[in-house]
Amino acid sequence: MNLKTRVRIISYLAFFIIFLIIWSILHFTFNDLENPYKGMISAVITAIVAPRINIYQAQSGKKIQLKWLFLKKPINMRN
């Protein structure tokens, strides 16, 4: 599997898990809130909080890293 593919899978998996956590928190705290609104609110918060893929050029070639709001250092991905 290609490195870029692995990074994308990790990013999408993290997005999905964060989305489910936020949606379940909204579901159990706000009972009167309709499901489409829970989904929209969860998607916006998840888009802000989810890790991002950053591709940059180094002397040794292109490097891929995941940047996340809660980590000080980005996660560098290697082969």
KESENU-228201 format. One record per atom (N, C-alpha, C): atom name; x, y, z; residue in three letters. Coordinates in steps of 0.02 Angstrom, whole numbers. Each point is the difference from the previous one (the first is absolute). Layout:
BEGIN
at|u|v|w|aa
CA|X|Y|Z|ala
...
END
This chain:
BEGIN
at|u|v|w|aa
N|42|-59|0|met
CA|-42|59|0|met
C|45|62|0|met
N|-19|48|-38|asn
CA|36|62|-7|asn
C|-3|41|65|asn
N|52|38|14|leu
CA|3|40|61|leu
C|-57|51|2|leu
N|-12|32|-57|lys
CA|-53|51|-3|lys
C|-68|-32|14|lys
N|-11|-61|-24|thr
CA|-63|-35|13|thr
C|-7|-16|74|thr
N|54|-22|31|arg
CA|-3|-15|72|arg
C|-16|62|41|arg
N|30|56|-18|val
CA|-12|63|36|val
C|-72|22|-8|val
N|-27|-7|-60|arg
CA|-70|19|-11|arg
C|-48|-45|39|arg
N|15|-65|3|ile
CA|-43|-46|38|ile
C|1|18|73|ile
N|59|15|28|ile
CA|6|20|70|ile
C|-39|65|12|ile
N|6|47|-45|ser
CA|-35|64|7|ser
C|-76|-9|-2|ser
N|-25|-39|-48|tyr
CA|-72|-12|-5|tyr
C|-26|-39|60|tyr
N|39|-47|25|leu
CA|-20|-39|58|leu
C|-5|45|61|leu
N|49|44|9|ala
CA|-1|47|56|ala
C|-60|47|-6|ala
N|-15|24|-61|phe
CA|-57|43|-11|phe
C|-65|-35|20|phe
N|-7|-63|-21|phe
CA|-60|-38|14|phe
C|-9|-13|75|phe
N|54|-18|34|ile
CA|-4|-13|72|ile
C|-17|63|38|ile
N|32|56|-17|ile
CA|-15|64|33|ile
C|-72|21|-13|ile
N|-24|-11|-62|phe
CA|-69|17|-18|phe
C|-49|-40|43|phe
N|12|-65|7|leu
CA|-45|-42|40|leu
C|0|20|73|leu
N|57|17|27|ile
CA|4|21|70|ile
C|-39|65|10|ile
N|9|49|-43|ile
CA|-35|63|7|ile
C|-75|-9|-11|ile
N|-19|-42|-49|trp
CA|-71|-11|-12|trp
C|-33|-34|59|trp
N|34|-49|30|ser
CA|-30|-35|58|ser
C|-5|47|60|ser
N|49|44|9|ile
CA|-5|49|55|ile
C|-60|46|-11|ile
N|-10|24|-62|leu
CA|-58|41|-15|leu
C|-65|-39|8|leu
N|1|-63|-19|his
CA|-61|-41|4|his
C|-23|-10|72|his
N|48|-11|45|phe
CA|-19|-13|70|phe
C|-10|64|41|phe
N|27|56|-22|thr
CA|-9|62|39|thr
C|-60|41|-24|thr
N|-12|0|-65|phe
CA|-56|39|-28|phe
C|-50|-48|-32|phe
N|-50|-20|39|asn
CA|-49|-49|-25|asn
C|-48|31|-50|asn
N|-14|64|5|asp
CA|-48|32|-44|asp
C|29|21|-67|asp
N|65|-3|-9|leu
CA|33|20|-61|leu
C|-10|-53|-54|leu
N|-21|21|-59|glu
CA|-13|-47|-55|glu
C|66|-29|-27|glu
N|-4|-60|-30|asn
CA|59|-35|-25|asn
C|39|38|-54|asn
N|-33|33|-48|pro
CA|41|38|-50|pro
C|41|56|32|pro
N|-27|33|51|tyr
CA|37|52|33|tyr
C|59|-29|40|tyr
N|-11|-58|31|lys
CA|55|-33|35|lys
C|55|-17|-49|lys
N|-18|-24|-58|gly
CA|50|-18|-51|gly
C|38|61|-25|gly
N|-35|54|-12|met
CA|33|61|-24|met
C|47|29|52|met
N|-23|4|62|ile
CA|42|27|54|ile
C|61|-44|10|ile
N|-11|-66|-1|ser
CA|56|-47|9|ser
C|50|6|-57|ser
N|-24|8|-62|ala
CA|45|6|-57|ala
C|43|63|4|ala
N|-29|55|20|val
CA|37|63|5|val
C|53|-5|54|val
N|-19|-25|59|ile
CA|48|-6|55|ile
C|55|-49|-19|ile
N|-18|-56|-33|thr
CA|49|-49|-19|thr
C|48|28|-53|thr
N|-25|40|-46|ala
CA|44|30|-51|ala
C|51|46|32|ala
N|-17|31|55|ile
CA|46|44|34|ile
C|51|-40|41|ile
N|-22|-54|31|val
CA|41|-37|48|val
C|40|-57|-33|val
N|-21|-27|-56|ala
CA|31|-59|-30|ala
C|72|15|-24|ala
N|42|-52|-2|pro
CA|69|10|-24|pro
C|1|17|-75|pro
N|51|37|-20|arg
CA|6|21|-70|arg
C|63|-29|-31|arg
N|-3|-15|-64|ile
CA|58|-26|-36|ile
C|39|59|-28|ile
N|66|-1|11|asn
CA|43|53|-26|asn
C|56|-32|-40|asn
N|6|17|-64|ile
CA|53|-24|-42|ile
C|48|58|-13|ile
N|64|-11|16|tyr
CA|49|54|-9|tyr
C|62|-27|-33|tyr
N|37|45|-29|gln
CA|61|-18|-37|gln
C|61|9|46|gln
N|39|-53|9|ala
CA|62|2|38|ala
C|58|-13|-48|ala
N|61|2|26|gln
CA|57|-13|-42|gln
C|1|-72|-25|gln
N|-27|-46|40|ser
CA|0|-71|-20|ser
C|-62|-18|-42|ser
N|-43|46|-13|gly
CA|-60|-13|-41|gly
C|-63|23|36|gly
N|-57|-22|-25|lys
CA|-64|18|30|lys
C|-11|-40|64|lys
N|-24|35|50|lys
CA|-15|-30|65|lys
C|-74|10|15|lys
N|-29|-48|34|ile
CA|-70|3|19|ile
C|-4|0|76|ile
N|-42|44|28|gln
CA|-9|2|72|gln
C|-72|14|16|gln
N|-20|-21|60|leu
CA|-66|15|26|leu
C|7|54|53|leu
N|-38|53|-8|lys
CA|-1|53|50|lys
C|-67|-5|36|lys
N|5|7|67|trp
CA|-60|-4|39|trp
C|-2|58|50|trp
N|-58|24|15|leu
CA|-9|57|44|leu
C|27|-12|70|leu
N|-4|-62|25|phe
CA|17|-16|69|phe
C|72|-23|10|phe
N|38|-8|-54|leu
CA|70|-20|6|leu
C|45|58|-18|leu
N|55|8|37|lys
CA|46|54|-14|lys
C|41|-15|-63|lys
N|23|-63|-5|lys
CA|41|-19|-57|lys
C|-42|-40|-50|lys
N|11|11|-65|pro
CA|-37|-40|-50|pro
C|27|-71|-2|pro
N|-41|-46|-23|ile
CA|19|-70|-7|ile
C|27|-10|-70|ile
N|64|-16|-5|asn
CA|32|-12|-64|asn
C|-11|-73|-21|asn
N|-20|-10|-62|met
CA|-13|-67|-26|met
C|59|-22|-43|met
N|23|-61|11|arg
CA|55|-27|-38|arg
C|-21|-65|-33|arg
N|39|-22|-49|asn
CA|-13|-65|-32|asn
C|17|-57|46|asn
END
